[in-house]
Amino acid sequence: MPKDAQHARETLLDVRNLSVDFRTPRGRVKALRDITFPIRRNRIVGIVGESGSGKSTVLWALLGLLAKNAEVMGGEVRFGDRDLLHASETQLRATRGEEISVVFQDPMTSQIPVLTYGRQMLDILYRRPDVSASEKRRMAVEMLGKVGIPDPDKRIDQYPHHFSGGMRQRAGIAMALLTGPKLLLADEPTTALDVTMEAQIIHLLQDLQKELDATVVVVSHNLGLIAELCDDVVVMYAGEVIEAGDVREIFHNAQHPYTRALLECDPARIDDVSRKLPVIPGDIPDLTRALSGCIYAPRCQRAMPVCRTETPPDVRRGEMSQARCHLLEGPHHDPVWMSASRLPPAKPSG
Amino acid sequence: MLYYLAKRLGLSTVVVCLVVLVLFSLLYFIPGDPATIALGPRATEEAIARYAEKMHLDEPVWRQFLIYIGNALTGDLGLDVFSDRPVTAIIMERIGFTLALVGAGMGWAMLLGIPLGCLAAVKPNSWIDRITGVLSVGTIAVPSFLVSIWALLIFAVHLRWLPAIGAGEPGQLGDQLSHLVLPAFAIGLSWVGYLARMVRASMLEVMGENYIRSARAFGLHPRRVVFGYALRVAILPTITLIGMGFGGMISSTVFAEIIFARPGIGKLIFDSVMARNFPIVQGAVLVATGLYILVVLFSDILIAWFDPRVRESL
């Protein structure tokens, strides 16, 4: 029991066996399957994956704001003593924006164009009837200053179209942090920004996380951003968590063939000799079909016959570290693969 | 903003002048001598000449036009052919009835149509959406004069709940209001449908925007999200529609005012056209045009007030 108690103390939010389907005209898309990972307190956790891997869907599932055609098929999301997947709409609304807040992907479209930042921020604080309007405004101005917006007492009365993209995202972060949330979710916070802005926003998030003692989850497909910003990483592929662990472990000693291939494809590591950008051959599988075996097997260069028939086990090593691959354990265990550090993906033998 | 207003008012003046020109030429191109018509077939040559001089009928047409414009600018729209009373006074005592009718008609249509559109958009394909959809198309398709006649037959003649004709005793607000109910119902009914459809369409579009998802993610109350955020953006195209609708309604009051025998502008225009009472037709149409232009201008200003981006581009 003491281990569990410690786990509970360290874990702010625990996603267990989360599965989500989307009902589409083409049939059910099994968008998330058996997602399990903890989010540790005061950490910055990165969720990486290709487009369509389900990383944003995880975020919206945590907030209970999935699209209307989505259906939660099972699992739980422990947050304190609550299960967010089975909480009432009223409970969820009390959590959103107050305990769990979001920084959105595109600050150009995610802020309402016809209300001033002051009005929007006052609205977010609506659950605090004991705080006067002028005090709320002071809080908002202070937070805008904290995220690096010059003249916050003047700019608070301006509209989003008066702000540049980077400034809008800063304001977006200010809105998200206004209530002092325990958990901040950032959905590709720099995708819509240019590179210099990206660096600034990353450092801002890092500084604020330390200053406010918050826990942050960053969803991104940008490996450089994840490496720089995060403490823990969750690697997703086609709706499954393929691997998770400490950022250094993942980047220097990835266990799963997919993670290794993904790291090889990072544009920042472009091949110096050939100037070519490596790619993972093949496409993400069609998630409307029944799936068997390892989800990555069709594209995996180390795939064995068993990979196509049997679902690989979650191999856990410690609190956070997990990987889902036949190579890591059981009869197909490959000690050479395990010990190989930063090995390029092996060519299929025979 | 001031520059914008000046520009809009300048443009409006040009439009009014063009309308006057059209009205003016129309009346001179249709057959018949105004003096003979005004004074009747048995009028003496002398009387006709006197009348023509008084009305400047012997002047060239372009001078008549300038005289009319000049007088209109000072508020003088000429004299009633029959009673010799100033046209401006006649229009002024009638216009209140028309404004009350149009205001009440559009008012109840807005009060009902906009929330219905919101409800339908918040729960698309629900039973309330389907019922609203069917009723909207139904009410849009029925012409207002038909609604007027049926409303008159059912509520005034058959059930005797409401008065059938007239505008009520002057000074008695309750009586006047009870006379307003049926005509306002008749001219507003199809607007309930229009507005519900329009608001639903733009609400559906806005509800899918990222900033609505943001508002939800910040835990705002659904009422605040729908009415404070989504409707604030979705109402903009509807405001333009309502502004233009006022103009259309002024002309549909002609039917309602004839059927319910209300002494408004529409009925005045109708009666005057029948009697070839040109000064009144001219004056009344001019005033109606002016009203329409004012309402459209007001709706544009309202949009600017709601949308800072429009406001700053002025």
Interface residues (C-beta under 8 A of the other chain):
Chain A: L63 L65 L92 R93 A94 T95 R96 G97 E98 S101 V102 F104 D106 T109 S110 Q111 I112 P113 V114 L115 D123 I124 Y126 R127 Y159 H161 M175
Chain B: E209 N210 Y211 I212 R213 S214 A215 R216 A217 F218 G219 L220 H221 R224 G228 Y229 R232 V233 F306 D307 P308 R309
